[in-house]
């Protein structure tokens, strides 16, 4: 596919459409709205705390009528550490930010996946304001324009939320550590948005590793083809393909030292592992 030639012009803030969130499907009126176009006058201000929660949520979040669920993939031996981090750090931080008690359900893990469900009127109102649809938000939603227009502190906390939820640490073939941010390959919009956000924070991206979709998902394959063009032509990011023929995740990979200096983790398990890989401890 030929990507064509892009002029050096500022990227428009609105470039995609997603379904509008209504907490109850029965209330649905308009099937599609522009995501970042014409902000509502009542849209909520996004603090660093809320930005962090949105990062966790967009990485692996599920929105239902009366609750939102954040899923943190982990190994069985690390599940207690992830649970302690979510219950001991994330929830108190959200309670301080919102001034309300957050109810927690499902504080266990199964299938190497830890689930924490938060039932909170504040968050449900927030997500409605940000026009998120019910379902697995990580499959369709992009980054709210409030994050792009916020301070660097707020931007970094959003990326930290992504990293604390779906981040991993591996080594390049020469042994150099890298931080890997994982995203479902159905959501090409989120990949492009997070690349733009990282570049706004002057983070040097090692590469974006794209996983082709199954032949049964031509819609996803078309989005990945378009994403490959945009990342290379518009952002100058190196794009590579997965060794496997098909897969479920797309990866953004950043040198460990770069990620540590520019972003870092709040999750102590991932922070400690990154320091160990970097030889700082």
Backbone bond lengths (Angstrom), bond angles and torsions (degrees), N, CA, C in turn:
res aa  C-N    CA-C-N  psi(-1)  N-CA   C-N-CA  omega(-1)  CA-C   N-CA-C  phi
1 X - - - 1.452 - - 1.505 108.88 -
2 X 1.319 116.97 132.90 1.451 121.32 178.46 1.518 108.83 -86.51
3 X 1.323 115.81 130.32 1.451 119.44 -176.87 1.511 112.10 -86.07
4 X 1.318 117.35 -17.12 1.452 119.27 -177.62 1.514 111.01 78.40
5 X 1.330 115.85 -173.93 1.458 121.24 -177.99 1.518 109.12 -116.64
6 X 1.345 116.87 130.51 1.451 121.59 -179.67 1.524 109.01 -103.75
7 X 1.334 116.82 135.84 1.454 120.37 174.13 1.519 109.27 -75.71
8 X 1.319 117.00 156.22 1.448 122.07 179.38 1.526 110.55 -78.26
9 X 1.298 117.28 71.78 1.455 122.68 -179.81 1.521 109.13 -116.44
10 X 1.336 117.91 153.78 1.466 118.75 177.73 1.519 110.74 -60.16
11 X 1.323 116.42 141.71 1.457 120.59 -179.06 1.521 109.80 -73.78
12 X 1.325 119.19 131.87 1.461 119.89 179.03 1.516 111.16 -64.44
13 X 1.339 116.85 145.73 1.461 120.87 -177.50 1.523 111.32 -72.29
14 X 1.346 117.35 -24.81 1.459 119.76 -178.73 1.506 109.11 -114.49
15 X 1.334 117.36 121.16 1.436 119.18 -179.42 1.511 112.85 -141.59
16 X 1.334 118.24 4.86 1.453 119.33 -178.47 1.519 109.40 -151.54
17 X 1.298 115.70 164.45 1.442 121.56 176.98 1.513 109.10 -123.87
18 X 1.345 116.01 143.39 1.457 120.21 174.47 1.524 108.10 -135.56
19 X 1.328 117.52 163.23 1.460 118.91 178.24 1.525 111.39 -64.45
20 X 1.327 116.45 150.71 1.461 122.06 179.81 1.528 109.52 -81.90
21 X 1.320 116.29 140.65 1.460 120.51 176.66 1.518 110.97 -76.23
22 X 1.302 116.31 132.55 1.447 121.74 162.58 1.515 105.48 -132.36
23 X 1.311 116.93 129.90 1.466 119.69 -175.31 1.523 110.50 -59.57
24 X 1.317 117.82 -36.08 1.458 120.91 174.84 1.520 109.26 -111.85
25 X 1.335 118.27 127.54 1.472 120.14 178.95 1.529 112.77 -56.40
26 X 1.319 118.21 -26.91 1.460 120.69 -178.70 1.527 111.59 -67.54
27 X 1.339 116.27 -21.05 1.455 119.77 -178.13 1.518 112.61 -87.55
28 X 1.330 117.65 -1.66 1.457 120.29 -174.10 1.532 110.93 -63.32
29 X 1.343 116.06 129.59 1.463 120.86 -179.81 1.525 110.72 -118.40
30 X 1.328 115.94 -53.42 1.460 119.87 -176.54 1.521 108.86 -106.99
31 X 1.362 119.77 123.72 1.461 120.68 -174.38 1.518 113.95 -70.45
32 X 1.352 119.01 -28.83 1.454 120.23 -176.34 1.526 109.94 -143.78
33 X 1.333 114.85 140.96 1.464 120.00 173.31 1.512 108.08 -138.28
34 X 1.333 116.63 156.82 1.458 118.72 174.59 1.522 108.60 -74.38
35 X 1.332 115.14 135.56 1.456 120.27 -168.51 1.517 113.17 -70.95
36 X 1.344 117.72 -48.71 1.456 119.34 -176.42 1.527 112.23 -105.69
37 X 1.317 117.94 7.15 1.461 121.43 -175.07 1.531 110.60 -86.01
38 X 1.330 117.00 141.93 1.452 123.61 172.53 1.531 112.43 48.86
39 X 1.323 117.04 72.65 1.473 119.28 -177.18 1.527 111.79 -60.12
40 X 1.309 115.06 144.61 1.458 119.95 178.03 1.535 109.26 -69.94
41 X 1.286 116.81 151.17 1.460 119.74 179.94 1.527 110.99 -68.33
42 X 1.321 116.95 -28.82 1.456 119.57 -178.67 1.512 114.54 -93.33
43 X 1.315 120.10 10.06 1.465 119.88 -177.04 1.507 110.15 -61.37
44 X 1.299 115.54 139.69 1.456 120.70 -172.71 1.524 112.14 -72.50
45 X 1.327 116.11 147.48 1.461 119.92 171.39 1.524 108.46 -72.69
46 X 1.321 116.33 140.61 1.471 121.07 -178.49 1.518 108.80 -105.80
47 X 1.323 116.35 110.03 1.456 122.00 177.09 1.520 109.62 -81.75
48 X 1.334 116.46 175.94 1.462 120.34 176.76 1.524 110.56 -61.60
49 X 1.338 117.40 -38.82 1.465 120.56 179.54 1.526 111.44 -63.34
50 X 1.339 116.55 -46.66 1.456 120.08 -179.52 1.525 110.38 -68.65
51 X 1.319 116.83 -37.86 1.463 120.72 177.58 1.527 110.34 -59.57
52 X 1.327 116.87 -41.17 1.468 120.99 178.65 1.523 110.95 -63.42
53 X 1.326 116.35 -44.88 1.468 120.05 177.54 1.522 111.33 -60.17
54 X 1.345 117.39 -41.46 1.460 120.51 179.29 1.521 111.34 -64.95
55 X 1.351 117.63 -34.48 1.461 120.23 175.29 1.513 111.93 -63.21
56 X 1.323 116.81 -46.77 1.466 120.70 175.44 1.525 110.63 -57.11
57 X 1.325 115.21 -44.12 1.454 121.21 -173.91 1.520 112.05 -69.62
58 X 1.342 117.30 -43.32 1.461 119.20 -179.02 1.522 112.02 -70.57
59 X 1.334 117.19 -25.52 1.459 119.19 178.86 1.524 111.55 -66.26
60 X 1.325 116.66 -47.60 1.467 120.93 -178.44 1.520 109.56 -153.25
61 X 1.337 116.18 61.74 1.451 119.77 -174.51 1.510 113.83 -111.32
62 X 1.325 115.32 152.01 1.458 121.81 177.28 1.524 108.34 -134.60
63 X 1.323 116.73 127.38 1.452 122.36 -178.04 1.516 109.84 -109.96
64 X 1.335 115.62 125.55 1.452 121.20 176.38 1.523 108.64 -117.87
65 X 1.303 115.95 -179.76 1.454 120.57 -174.07 1.526 111.84 -58.34
66 X 1.322 117.76 -39.99 1.458 120.13 -173.93 1.524 113.40 -124.23
67 X 1.302 118.72 13.26 1.464 119.19 -178.06 1.514 110.18 -162.66
68 X 1.323 115.84 163.68 1.452 121.06 169.28 1.516 107.37 -125.40
69 X 1.315 116.09 148.26 1.454 122.12 -178.29 1.516 108.97 -123.11
70 X 1.331 116.58 133.97 1.457 122.09 173.81 1.523 107.53 -111.96
71 X 1.320 116.39 126.50 1.466 122.13 -177.61 1.526 108.78 -109.84
72 X 1.314 116.75 122.05 1.463 121.36 179.81 1.527 108.96 -111.58
73 X 1.343 118.37 105.08 1.467 119.77 177.58 1.524 110.48 -62.57
74 X 1.307 116.53 137.17 1.459 119.84 178.97 1.523 109.63 -159.96
75 X 1.321 114.99 163.65 1.463 120.26 173.80 1.529 109.24 -79.43
76 X 1.315 115.43 153.73 1.464 119.17 -175.25 1.521 111.86 -58.29
77 X 1.334 117.47 -37.73 1.465 119.74 -177.37 1.531 112.34 -70.78
78 X 1.349 116.74 -19.15 1.462 120.54 -179.98 1.522 113.09 -99.17
79 X 1.326 117.13 -3.74 1.463 120.31 -175.34 1.526 112.98 -56.61
80 X 1.346 119.95 -44.07 1.470 118.56 179.17 1.523 113.19 -60.16
81 X 1.337 117.73 -35.56 1.467 120.79 179.26 1.526 110.56 -66.55
82 X 1.345 116.86 -42.41 1.459 120.15 178.58 1.524 110.69 -65.63
83 X 1.326 116.69 -40.18 1.469 120.31 178.66 1.527 110.19 -62.38
84 X 1.344 116.19 -46.37 1.462 119.64 -179.49 1.524 111.30 -62.28
85 X 1.337 116.33 -37.02 1.466 120.17 179.55 1.522 110.46 -66.33
86 X 1.320 117.51 -46.71 1.459 120.92 -178.44 1.526 111.48 -65.27
87 X 1.342 115.62 -46.80 1.464 119.51 -176.36 1.527 111.06 -75.87
88 X 1.340 116.98 -34.73 1.458 120.47 -174.79 1.517 114.48 -90.15
89 X 1.353 117.98 -20.63 1.458 120.18 -177.38 1.529 112.42 -120.07
90 X 1.327 116.27 -54.38 1.463 119.65 -173.30 1.526 111.17 -64.53
91 X 1.321 117.30 -50.23 1.464 120.09 -175.64 1.533 112.09 -65.05
92 X 1.347 119.78 -47.80 1.472 118.01 176.66 1.529 113.05 -59.06
93 X 1.319 117.11 -35.78 1.464 119.76 178.75 1.526 110.60 -65.06
94 X 1.340 117.36 -40.77 1.452 120.43 178.76 1.529 111.22 -68.96
95 X 1.319 116.89 -35.44 1.468 119.79 178.86 1.528 110.42 -67.12
96 X 1.337 117.22 -39.67 1.463 119.93 176.96 1.534 110.72 -64.23
97 X 1.334 116.00 -37.63 1.468 119.94 -177.27 1.523 112.16 -71.54
98 X 1.340 116.93 -34.98 1.460 120.44 -172.76 1.529 113.39 -100.99
99 X 1.340 116.76 -19.93 1.454 119.77 -177.44 1.507 113.71 73.53
100 X 1.310 118.01 16.33 1.459 120.32 178.90 1.518 110.53 -129.96
101 X 1.323 115.29 155.95 1.459 121.29 178.99 1.514 109.42 -77.54
102 X 1.313 116.70 129.39 1.464 121.20 -179.80 1.517 109.14 -102.58
103 X 1.301 116.16 124.46 1.465 121.02 179.91 1.525 109.73 -84.58
104 X 1.310 116.05 136.04 1.463 121.85 -177.59 1.525 109.01 -114.92
105 X 1.318 115.70 135.06 1.458 121.21 176.91 1.525 108.35 -132.15
106 X 1.317 116.27 156.14 1.465 120.38 172.59 1.510 113.32 70.41
107 X 1.351 117.42 47.40 1.458 119.34 -177.56 1.529 110.61 -86.13
108 X 1.314 115.77 60.92 1.451 121.65 177.37 1.504 110.14 -145.52
109 X 1.332 116.90 175.51 1.454 119.27 179.13 1.519 108.39 -127.83
110 X 1.314 115.09 155.23 1.457 119.54 172.94 1.520 106.59 -155.48
111 X 1.318 116.77 144.37 1.454 121.02 -178.97 1.517 112.90 59.30
112 X 1.356 116.35 35.74 1.470 121.53 179.78 1.522 112.30 62.03
113 X 1.318 117.88 22.70 1.457 121.53 179.21 1.520 108.86 -128.22
114 X 1.318 116.10 126.19 1.455 120.30 -179.85 1.524 108.76 -98.02
115 X 1.319 116.63 131.43 1.463 122.03 -179.53 1.523 109.47 -113.54
116 X 1.314 116.13 134.99 1.463 119.67 170.63 1.524 106.52 -133.33
117 X 1.325 116.69 125.15 1.454 121.19 -177.14 1.520 108.85 -107.66
118 X 1.307 117.54 127.98 1.460 122.58 -179.91 1.517 108.36 -112.76
119 X 1.322 116.66 121.53 1.461 121.73 175.94 1.520 106.84 -107.12
120 X 1.336 116.81 110.88 1.457 120.88 -173.94 1.523 109.37 -151.92
121 X 1.338 116.80 125.52 1.464 120.14 177.97 1.519 111.22 -60.22
122 X 1.330 116.73 -36.37 1.467 119.94 -178.64 1.523 110.73 -60.36
123 X 1.337 116.27 -49.51 1.457 119.49 -176.62 1.521 111.65 -68.17
124 X 1.309 116.58 -35.78 1.462 118.80 178.13 1.527 110.47 -66.12
125 X 1.333 117.40 -40.08 1.468 120.12 176.64 1.527 110.70 -66.75
126 X 1.342 115.79 -40.06 1.466 120.14 178.61 1.521 110.86 -59.99
127 X 1.330 117.00 -48.87 1.456 121.15 -176.71 1.525 111.07 -68.23
128 X 1.317 117.21 -30.44 1.465 119.29 174.87 1.523 109.56 -67.59
129 X 1.330 116.59 -42.45 1.462 120.80 178.56 1.528 111.17 -61.01
130 X 1.338 116.60 -38.16 1.456 121.37 179.98 1.527 112.29 -81.02
131 X 1.329 117.28 2.36 1.461 123.21 172.14 1.531 112.73 65.61
132 X 1.336 115.63 43.26 1.460 120.33 175.17 1.523 110.03 -90.07
133 X 1.316 115.03 139.37 1.454 121.32 -179.93 1.523 109.95 -86.07
134 X 1.331 116.02 150.48 1.462 119.24 172.76 1.519 109.81 -60.57
135 X 1.322 116.32 146.15 1.456 121.70 179.33 1.515 111.04 120.03
136 X 1.323 116.93 -164.29 1.462 122.18 -179.57 1.527 108.64 -79.14
137 X 1.319 115.34 95.95 1.454 121.70 -175.75 1.523 110.85 -58.23
138 X 1.332 116.59 -33.28 1.466 120.35 -178.82 1.530 112.28 -63.39
139 X 1.324 118.60 -11.00 1.459 121.24 179.82 1.533 113.19 -90.14
140 X 1.359 118.08 -17.31 1.463 116.90 -172.81 1.519 114.56 -140.43
141 X 1.325 119.79 -23.56 1.463 120.53 -168.93 1.521 111.87 -84.78
142 X 1.328 115.94 146.87 1.450 121.99 171.14 1.518 110.17 -98.61
143 X 1.324 116.53 -176.00 1.462 121.61 -179.79 1.527 109.05 -80.69
144 X 1.323 118.76 130.44 1.471 120.23 178.43 1.524 111.43 -59.45
145 X 1.334 116.04 146.40 1.458 118.65 -177.36 1.518 111.44 -64.76
146 X 1.361 117.52 -22.55 1.466 119.82 176.87 1.526 111.74 -56.78
147 X 1.331 116.98 -35.69 1.466 120.24 -179.45 1.527 109.97 -67.73
148 X 1.330 116.99 -44.09 1.466 120.40 -179.83 1.526 111.59 -62.13
149 X 1.325 116.94 -34.39 1.457 120.92 -176.01 1.524 112.97 -91.34
150 X 1.325 117.86 3.86 1.460 121.88 -176.93 1.528 110.99 -89.69
151 X 1.321 115.37 179.00 1.462 121.17 177.97 1.522 110.29 -69.68
152 X 1.332 116.63 165.77 1.465 120.66 178.03 1.524 111.37 -63.30
153 X 1.340 117.61 -32.07 1.463 120.20 177.25 1.527 110.70 -60.58
154 X 1.338 115.65 -44.47 1.464 120.09 179.76 1.520 110.23 -66.98
155 X 1.331 117.73 -41.69 1.468 120.80 177.27 1.527 110.93 -59.65
156 X 1.332 116.83 -45.56 1.475 120.12 -178.70 1.517 111.11 -63.44
157 X 1.323 117.74 -39.32 1.457 118.91 -179.80 1.520 111.27 -67.39
158 X 1.325 117.97 -30.86 1.461 119.64 174.03 1.531 110.09 -63.75
159 X 1.333 117.64 -47.12 1.466 120.90 179.76 1.526 109.95 -64.28
160 X 1.338 117.23 -37.77 1.469 119.83 177.13 1.525 111.07 -61.11
161 X 1.339 116.69 -38.11 1.456 119.06 176.55 1.514 111.59 -62.01
162 X 1.348 117.03 -42.84 1.469 120.70 175.39 1.522 109.91 -58.96
163 X 1.339 116.61 -49.87 1.463 120.76 -175.93 1.510 112.94 -65.14
164 X 1.345 117.34 -41.11 1.458 120.42 -179.68 1.512 111.96 -65.11
165 X 1.345 116.68 -25.76 1.463 120.12 -178.75 1.526 111.96 -92.27
166 X 1.340 117.51 -54.23 1.470 119.65 -172.40 1.519 113.17 -117.68
167 X 1.329 117.51 14.20 1.454 120.13 -179.90 1.523 113.24 -82.41
168 X 1.316 115.51 150.81 1.461 122.39 175.61 1.520 108.33 -137.76
169 X 1.319 116.38 169.39 1.462 121.68 176.81 1.515 108.07 -129.23
170 X 1.343 116.39 128.23 1.460 119.65 176.37 1.522 108.86 -135.26
171 X 1.321 116.93 -171.30 1.465 121.43 179.03 1.522 109.50 -124.56
172 X 1.325 115.01 142.17 1.453 121.74 172.65 1.528 108.08 -72.33
173 X 1.336 117.24 170.95 1.460 120.30 -176.91 1.525 112.68 -61.48
174 X 1.335 117.52 -23.55 1.462 119.71 177.65 1.521 112.45 -90.33
175 X 1.337 117.07 5.01 1.455 121.48 178.18 1.512 114.95 94.04
176 X 1.331 117.87 -6.97 1.462 120.27 -178.78 1.534 110.10 -70.53
177 X 1.331 117.56 133.94 1.472 119.76 -178.87 1.521 112.19 -73.74
178 X 1.335 114.95 146.04 1.459 122.29 175.54 1.523 109.27 -131.98
179 X 1.315 116.19 149.21 1.464 121.93 169.80 1.521 107.40 -98.05
180 X 1.324 115.91 133.07 1.464 122.53 -177.28 1.524 108.45 -116.86
181 X 1.321 116.70 120.76 1.464 122.17 174.10 1.518 108.44 -100.62
182 X 1.329 116.88 125.99 1.469 122.35 -175.09 1.526 111.15 -104.38
183 X 1.349 115.06 139.38 1.459 121.83 178.08 1.524 108.52 -140.02
184 X 1.310 116.46 145.32 1.462 119.59 176.68 1.524 109.97 -63.21
185 X 1.346 116.66 135.49 1.470 118.83 -174.03 1.526 113.10 -71.91
186 X 1.321 117.97 -7.06 1.468 120.02 174.91 1.527 111.53 -69.55
187 X 1.332 117.03 -23.92 1.454 120.30 -171.80 1.526 111.15 -107.31
188 X 1.322 116.19 80.92 1.467 120.65 178.82 1.528 110.99 -68.93
189 X 1.323 117.48 -29.97 1.461 121.22 -179.05 1.518 111.49 -61.61
190 X 1.331 117.48 -43.44 1.461 120.50 -178.70 1.523 111.20 -65.12
191 X 1.334 116.53 -38.25 1.469 120.09 177.60 1.523 110.15 -60.08
192 X 1.325 117.13 -49.33 1.464 120.04 -178.11 1.527 110.79 -63.84
193 X 1.331 116.59 -40.09 1.458 119.95 179.25 1.527 112.00 -63.49
194 X 1.331 117.40 -43.51 1.466 119.44 -177.42 1.523 110.54 -70.15
195 X 1.330 117.77 -33.40 1.465 120.30 174.29 1.527 109.50 -60.92
196 X 1.326 116.75 -46.29 1.459 120.11 179.22 1.524 110.93 -60.80
197 X 1.334 116.54 -42.52 1.462 120.38 -179.10 1.530 111.14 -64.33
198 X 1.338 117.14 -42.12 1.466 120.49 178.59 1.525 111.35 -62.89
199 X 1.335 116.91 -39.99 1.462 119.76 178.52 1.518 111.24 -67.38
200 X 1.331 117.60 -34.23 1.460 120.43 175.21 1.526 111.40 -63.65
201 X 1.334 116.51 -28.31 1.462 121.76 177.78 1.530 112.34 -91.02
202 X 1.345 116.11 8.45 1.480 122.60 178.84 1.523 112.15 62.30
203 X 1.334 116.84 32.36 1.464 121.49 176.01 1.520 108.61 -87.56
204 X 1.317 116.38 125.89 1.469 121.92 179.69 1.525 108.80 -83.07
205 X 1.331 117.50 112.61 1.466 122.47 -177.16 1.525 109.44 -85.01
206 X 1.331 117.11 128.15 1.462 121.38 177.46 1.526 109.99 -65.50
207 X 1.319 117.01 -55.95 1.463 121.08 173.73 1.520 110.13 -167.42
208 X 1.321 114.80 168.78 1.463 122.21 170.49 1.519 106.19 -114.16
209 X 1.319 115.54 120.81 1.459 121.68 -175.01 1.523 108.12 -104.93
210 X 1.332 117.20 109.20 1.460 121.66 -172.62 1.518 111.34 -97.67
211 X 1.320 114.67 139.79 1.457 121.52 -179.17 1.521 109.28 -106.81
212 X 1.331 118.78 114.45 1.469 119.78 -178.70 1.518 111.67 -63.12
213 X 1.305 114.55 150.19 1.463 119.88 -178.82 1.521 111.17 -82.26
214 X 1.304 115.63 166.28 1.451 121.86 174.55 1.532 110.20 -63.64
215 X 1.330 116.13 153.14 1.468 120.25 176.90 1.529 111.67 -60.05
216 X 1.315 115.91 -19.53 1.461 119.88 178.69 1.524 112.13 -80.07
217 X 1.345 117.67 -4.76 1.460 121.48 179.91 1.525 110.83 -122.24
218 X 1.339 118.54 67.93 1.467 120.23 179.52 1.521 112.70 -62.00
219 X 1.334 117.29 -27.68 1.465 120.10 178.71 1.525 110.97 -64.88
220 X 1.337 116.62 -41.73 1.465 120.43 178.10 1.526 110.42 -68.25
221 X 1.336 117.13 -40.85 1.465 120.80 178.74 1.520 111.33 -59.36
222 X 1.343 117.20 -40.93 1.464 120.74 179.08 1.517 110.91 -64.16
223 X 1.340 117.05 -40.11 1.465 120.19 178.92 1.527 110.97 -66.18
224 X 1.334 117.17 -37.30 1.466 120.56 179.52 1.525 110.38 -68.21
225 X 1.343 117.56 -38.90 1.464 120.52 176.53 1.527 110.71 -60.89
226 X 1.327 116.08 -44.79 1.466 119.92 179.74 1.528 110.95 -65.62
227 X 1.328 115.71 -39.82 1.462 120.19 178.50 1.522 111.13 -62.23
228 X 1.322 117.30 -42.04 1.466 121.48 178.39 1.521 110.61 -57.10
229 X 1.330 116.51 -44.55 1.467 121.07 177.73 1.519 111.44 -61.34
230 X 1.324 115.98 -50.24 1.464 120.05 -174.87 1.520 112.67 -64.01
231 X 1.322 117.20 -41.75 1.459 119.86 -177.13 1.522 111.61 -65.64
232 X 1.342 116.27 -40.52 1.455 119.35 179.92 1.511 113.04 -74.65
233 X 1.327 116.99 -46.56 1.466 120.87 -173.17 1.520 112.95 -80.63
234 X 1.315 116.12 -41.49 1.467 119.04 -173.57 1.523 112.28 -87.24
235 X 1.327 117.14 -34.74 1.457 120.32 -173.61 1.531 113.60 -112.34
236 X 1.314 117.71 -12.67 1.453 120.24 -178.71 1.514 114.17 68.82
237 X 1.331 116.86 27.29 1.463 121.49 -178.91 1.520 109.67 -91.39
238 X 1.318 116.59 138.92 1.459 121.25 176.77 1.530 109.66 -71.32
239 X 1.335 116.55 124.38 1.458 121.61 -178.69 1.520 108.99 -113.65
240 X 1.319 116.30 127.99 1.460 121.38 178.27 1.523 109.01 -123.35
241 X 1.333 116.25 167.69 1.460 121.28 -179.69 1.506 110.82 -112.39
242 X 1.328 115.81 152.61 1.457 121.04 179.17 1.514 110.27 -69.94
243 X 1.327 115.78 149.87 1.470 119.62 177.48 1.524 110.45 -66.56
244 X 1.340 115.48 -36.56 1.455 118.31 178.64 1.525 109.55 -69.25
245 X 1.323 116.02 150.92 1.466 119.69 178.46 1.517 110.99 -63.87
246 X 1.325 116.31 -43.05 1.461 119.70 179.24 1.522 108.20 -134.90
247 X 1.298 115.27 162.29 1.460 120.56 178.73 1.510 109.93 -165.80
248 X 1.311 115.42 -179.12 1.456 119.96 -174.74 1.517 112.65 -109.06
249 X 1.327 117.99 -22.54 1.453 121.31 -173.35 1.511 112.86 -118.00
250 X 1.330 115.70 143.97 1.455 122.81 164.92 1.522 108.29 -99.64
251 X 1.322 116.72 149.13 1.464 121.06 -174.17 1.520 110.61 -123.12
252 X 1.323 116.12 136.87 1.460 122.19 166.59 1.513 106.56 -110.08
253 X 1.333 116.75 122.25 1.463 120.40 -174.62 1.530 110.03 -115.18
254 X 1.324 115.28 134.70 1.461 123.20 -175.83 1.525 107.57 -133.38
255 X 1.328 117.09 137.68 1.461 119.38 176.75 1.525 109.80 -54.93
256 X 1.338 116.60 139.04 1.458 121.52 -175.81 1.517 113.08 -57.44
257 X 1.338 117.61 -43.82 1.462 120.88 -179.24 1.530 110.59 -63.37
258 X 1.333 116.36 -39.97 1.463 121.54 179.19 1.524 110.26 -63.97
259 X 1.329 116.54 -44.97 1.458 119.90 -179.19 1.525 110.61 -65.94
260 X 1.321 116.67 -41.12 1.461 121.11 179.88 1.531 110.87 -61.67
261 X 1.316 117.35 -43.90 1.466 121.49 -177.38 1.521 113.00 -72.90
262 X 1.341 117.28 -34.96 1.458 120.55 -173.37 1.537 113.62 -97.52
263 X 1.341 117.32 -31.01 1.471 120.09 -172.82 1.527 111.16 -127.20
264 X 1.321 118.11 -68.72 1.466 126.99 -176.09 1.539 110.77 73.39
265 X 1.320 116.18 178.62 1.461 124.05 179.52 1.525 109.81 -113.87
266 X 1.336 116.59 151.36 1.459 121.33 163.01 1.525 110.24 -89.64
267 X 1.330 116.37 -32.42 1.458 121.35 -179.78 1.532 108.83 -60.73
268 X 1.335 118.84 114.23 1.474 120.38 -173.84 1.522 113.28 -62.72
269 X 1.347 116.83 -31.34 1.460 119.17 179.62 1.525 110.54 -64.50
270 X 1.328 117.09 -45.37 1.469 120.50 -179.72 1.536 111.15 -74.28
271 X 1.323 117.12 -36.62 1.460 120.30 177.39 1.531 110.62 -60.86
272 X 1.328 116.55 -47.01 1.470 120.99 -179.33 1.521 111.12 -64.25
273 X 1.332 116.59 -40.18 1.455 119.60 179.42 1.524 110.95 -65.22
274 X 1.334 117.10 -40.66 1.466 120.06 178.41 1.514 110.80 -63.17
275 X 1.331 118.21 -44.00 1.462 121.03 177.74 1.524 110.90 -60.70
276 X 1.317 116.73 -40.81 1.461 120.70 179.03 1.529 110.95 -62.73
277 X 1.344 116.33 -44.99 1.464 120.00 179.63 1.528 111.77 -65.10
278 X 1.350 115.75 -31.15 1.453 119.81 179.97 1.527 112.29 -83.11
279 X 1.335 116.47 -7.74 1.458 120.14 -178.93 1.506 113.55 76.00
280 X 1.360 116.79 25.02 1.458 121.13 -179.52 1.509 112.40 -93.88
281 X 1.318 117.56 1.25 1.471 118.65 -179.52 1.520 109.87 -146.73
